[in-house]
């Protein structure tokens, strides 16, 4: 990884530019697929599954037989791991369901807010270069806790027309019943528009490549909500002389292997740390199965050498990383000063992998700097909030002068009359 020593603020802003995503070039293709799915439904899904995924399917529904067979096709060890991860994710997300109190804003004027589940949600689970069965847990569990009445899962099949058994097992374990063998743009189009087989949903969740990202943008323009804007995955590590260089290198590589467009950044205040981590990265890289992918990611990733911890924090908050690992002597104190990050991992023994899989927090997080304004997926993501108010006759009388004065000042006479006629 390239080491940049003591960059200025202007240099830092330039150095931390994310790899560009040319989604605009995909717009015509996305529009074409959406138009065909709208016009021809399942026939269009079949066409594009053959064209993009090289699989010819006449039916996209995962059968009960396929679901039951999944349990026989993964190891007992993996089943146990999925079950433990599900338990921890459920425990963490159950704490997000507190009800709000009613507030009497003035005598006999009562207001409150009620959380209700989004009725129909779509979960997209990628399975291209890696079957992300952990995403099933991260999306399906909060959807279940929220109480969504219809949960629809789409995932691309392999060339044999099969979804990876770990994805099916995870879905079955948490109670997702509607599963469809369809991926890419056509899956997002189906969830947005609905076909005779795949139901239309109100909100779509899940990561994906540039094609899926562009398709989700199209969905959001057609009245279907999406979880958050998305870009390539990323990690930033803050480290000083108390870090373990081998651990830091492993964290950087665990993100780099996600995809060639992933970005990894190390910010440290020690030349020896920069050197040791670089050596460890080279050594550990050689034995990775996804070495070629990681190498491409590392080609545009960097090590920034700065003067102190304060500069590290400033850079982290400027960058707003999806994942932020703090491997410093005062990691807890530094974590308290983080204001822009998707998820924070504190200390030498908190790898990103913990949050990706099984510590309990959600791994569906804002990327591309959106952590400045967006949160990761939570139970709230699967709910909508409705406000209520109830005024008695006396309550309206208490508020009437204020209401009529404001309505009159805005020139809205009917608003004023709606109060006046009652009092």
HELIX and SHEET records of a PDB file:
HELIX    1   1 UNK A    9  UNK A   15  1                                   7    
HELIX    2   2 UNK A   23  UNK A   26  5                                   4    
HELIX    3   3 UNK A   27  UNK A   40  1                                  14    
HELIX    4   4 UNK A   42  UNK A   53  1                                  12    
HELIX    5   5 UNK A   64  UNK A   70  1                                   7    
HELIX    6   6 UNK A   76  UNK A   94  1                                  19    
HELIX    7   7 UNK A  133  UNK A  146  1                                  14    
HELIX    8   8 UNK A  165  UNK A  174  1                                  10    
HELIX    9   9 UNK A  184  UNK A  193  1                                  10    
HELIX   10  10 UNK A  210  UNK A  220  1                                  11    
HELIX   11  11 UNK A  245  UNK A  256  1                                  12    
HELIX   12  12 UNK A  271  UNK A  285  1                                  15    
HELIX   13  13 UNK A  291  UNK A  298  1                                   8    
HELIX   14  14 UNK A  309  UNK A  319  1                                  11    
HELIX   15  15 UNK A  331  UNK A  336  1                                   6    
HELIX   16  16 UNK A  352  UNK A  357  1                                   6    
HELIX   17  17 UNK A  370  UNK A  372  5                                   3    
HELIX   18  18 UNK A  379  UNK A  382  5                                   4    
HELIX   19  19 UNK A  393  UNK A  409  1                                  17    
HELIX   20  20 UNK A  413  UNK A  420  1                                   8    
SHEET    1   A 6 UNK A   2  UNK A   5  0                                        
SHEET    2   A 6 UNK A 302  UNK A 305  1                                        
SHEET    3   A 6 UNK A 263  UNK A 268  1                                        
SHEET    4   A 6 UNK A 234  UNK A 239  1                                        
SHEET    5   A 6 UNK A 323  UNK A 327  1                                        
SHEET    6   A 6 UNK A 343  UNK A 346  1                                        
SHEET    1   B 3 UNK A 103  UNK A 106  0                                        
SHEET    2   B 3 UNK A 109  UNK A 117 -1                                        
SHEET    3   B 3 UNK A 383  UNK A 391 -1                                        
SHEET    1   C 5 UNK A 178  UNK A 181  0                                        
SHEET    2   C 5 UNK A 150  UNK A 155  1                                        
SHEET    3   C 5 UNK A 120  UNK A 124  1                                        
SHEET    4   C 5 UNK A 203  UNK A 205  1                                        
SHEET    5   C 5 UNK A 225  UNK A 226  1                                        
END                                                                             
